Amino acid sequence: MRIAVIGAGAVGMHYARKWREAGHTVTLAYTRNRDGLAARASEIGAETASPRDAVSDADVVLFSVPFEHIRDAAQQIGPLHDQVVIDSTNPFTPDRSSVVELAPGQTAFSIVAHALPGARLVKALHNLGVVQVEDPHQQPVIFVVSTDAEARSVVSGLVTEAGLVAVESDDSSAVAATEAPGRLFTAPLDATQARAALTTT
Ligand SMILES: NC(=O)c1ccc[n+]([C@@H]2O[C@H](COP(=O)([O-])OP(=O)(O)OC[C@H]3O[C@@H](n4cnc5c(N)ncnc54)[C@H](OP(=O)(O)O)[C@@H]3O)[C@@H](O)[C@H]2O)c1
């Protein structure tokens, strides 16, 4: 698969590395420092490109930018044409010390959906920190939320290839429960507990 990573920070680099190890083609984009990005890409055998070029022939896009840069990154991507987009964002303040107060019913996911109108959007890779997903004492569960069954299945496959357990939901209300500051955000659940927890969202 061809995967574009928009925002190659802690999340973007973690999953870019895993997917390169699984044999996928990965392109990193959206940076303040092109040389730094190129160095990170060469470490894992990835390419770099502008956000627009990275997504143009991608099968899947990982959108992993800080909350305050959602609109800017989306503008740099430009129009999408039915690509599967994984939204990993959480609504933290720029210094990451607290959660941004959103309007009733609004989530980071709804903001990304508005900013990326052509995307087949899937909320995933958001509910656990990159340190948590490497914890050998946990069976890390990633919630994969979308009303698009085919896109969910593609993303669950990538979650599994990254060594994690995918727990799917087609219920959009699961987004608020699993994004920060929802009750399932960073919750150390196994797959059975995670499925049970979703039924009460
Ligand atoms: N960290 C976690 O454990 C974790 C887990 C789950 C979800 N999330 C969410 O996933 C998203 C990404 O988190 P992250 O921790 O990977 O973020 P991060 O480490 O700060 O990485 C974001 C990347 O965005 C790029 N970027 C481009 N323009 C930027 C600008 N003007 N200012 C800042 N960054 C800019 C940066 O690339 P360059 O460095 O190349 O400039 C940076 O590496 C966030 O919404 C976060 O809440 C984080």
The ligand as a MOL file (V3000), in Angstrom:
LIG
                    3D

  0  0  0     0  0            999 V3000
M  V30 BEGIN CTAB
M  V30 COUNTS 48 52 0 0 0
M  V30 BEGIN ATOM
M  V30 1 N 2.0260 11.8220 21.0160 0
M  V30 2 C 1.1590 10.8500 21.2470 0
M  V30 3 O 1.4470 9.8840 21.9800 0
M  V30 4 C -0.1960 10.8810 20.5750 0
M  V30 5 C -0.9760 9.7230 20.5990 0
M  V30 6 C -2.2160 9.7000 19.9530 0
M  V30 7 C -2.6670 10.8380 19.2960 0
M  V30 8 N -1.8970 11.9720 19.2920 0 CHG=1
M  V30 9 C -2.4160 13.1210 18.5210 0
M  V30 10 O -1.8730 12.9850 17.1900 0
M  V30 11 C -1.5100 14.2800 16.6630 0
M  V30 12 C -0.0080 14.3190 16.4300 0
M  V30 13 O 0.6300 14.1650 17.6890 0
M  V30 14 P 2.2200 14.0510 17.8200 0
M  V30 15 O 2.4800 13.8430 19.2550 0
M  V30 16 O 2.7340 13.1030 16.8000 0 CHG=-1
M  V30 17 O 2.6540 15.5380 17.4270 0
M  V30 18 P 4.1400 16.0660 17.2150 0
M  V30 19 O 5.1180 15.0800 17.7300 0
M  V30 20 O 4.1610 17.4630 17.7170 0
M  V30 21 O 4.2950 16.0400 15.6300 0
M  V30 22 C 3.5640 16.8590 14.7720 0
M  V30 23 C 4.3610 17.0990 13.5080 0
M  V30 24 O 3.6930 18.1160 12.7680 0
M  V30 25 C 4.6580 18.7950 11.9980 0
M  V30 26 N 4.4500 20.2300 11.8420 0
M  V30 27 C 4.4170 20.8810 10.6600 0
M  V30 28 N 4.2300 22.1860 10.8440 0
M  V30 29 C 4.1980 22.3810 12.1670 0
M  V30 30 C 4.0660 23.5470 12.9710 0
M  V30 31 N 3.9140 24.7770 12.4450 0
M  V30 32 N 4.1130 23.4020 14.3090 0
M  V30 33 C 4.2240 22.1790 14.8640 0
M  V30 34 N 4.3460 21.0260 14.1490 0
M  V30 35 C 4.3360 21.1510 12.8120 0
M  V30 36 C 5.9820 18.6420 12.7180 0
M  V30 37 O 6.8980 18.2120 11.7430 0
M  V30 38 P 8.4650 18.6940 11.8190 0
M  V30 39 O 8.9380 18.2380 13.1620 0
M  V30 40 O 9.0640 17.9260 10.6830 0
M  V30 41 O 8.4800 20.1680 11.6600 0
M  V30 42 C 5.7620 17.6220 13.7900 0
M  V30 43 O 6.7110 16.5820 13.7570 0
M  V30 44 C -1.9730 15.2890 17.7070 0
M  V30 45 O -3.2490 15.7840 17.3620 0
M  V30 46 C -2.0070 14.4950 19.0140 0
M  V30 47 O -2.9430 15.0060 19.9560 0
M  V30 48 C -0.6680 12.0100 19.9170 0
M  V30 END ATOM
M  V30 BEGIN BOND
M  V30 1 1 1 2
M  V30 2 2 2 3
M  V30 3 1 2 4
M  V30 4 1 4 5
M  V30 5 2 4 48
M  V30 6 2 5 6
M  V30 7 1 6 7
M  V30 8 2 7 8
M  V30 9 1 8 9
M  V30 10 1 8 48
M  V30 11 1 9 10
M  V30 12 1 9 46
M  V30 13 1 10 11
M  V30 14 1 11 12
M  V30 15 1 11 44
M  V30 16 1 12 13
M  V30 17 1 13 14
M  V30 18 2 14 15
M  V30 19 1 14 16
M  V30 20 1 14 17
M  V30 21 1 17 18
M  V30 22 2 18 19
M  V30 23 1 18 20
M  V30 24 1 18 21
M  V30 25 1 21 22
M  V30 26 1 22 23
M  V30 27 1 23 24
M  V30 28 1 23 42
M  V30 29 1 24 25
M  V30 30 1 25 26
M  V30 31 1 25 36
M  V30 32 1 26 27
M  V30 33 1 26 35
M  V30 34 2 27 28
M  V30 35 1 28 29
M  V30 36 1 29 30
M  V30 37 2 29 35
M  V30 38 1 30 31
M  V30 39 2 30 32
M  V30 40 1 32 33
M  V30 41 2 33 34
M  V30 42 1 34 35
M  V30 43 1 36 37
M  V30 44 1 36 42
M  V30 45 1 37 38
M  V30 46 2 38 39
M  V30 47 1 38 40
M  V30 48 1 38 41
M  V30 49 1 42 43
M  V30 50 1 44 45
M  V30 51 1 44 46
M  V30 52 1 46 47
M  V30 END BOND
M  V30 END CTAB
M  END
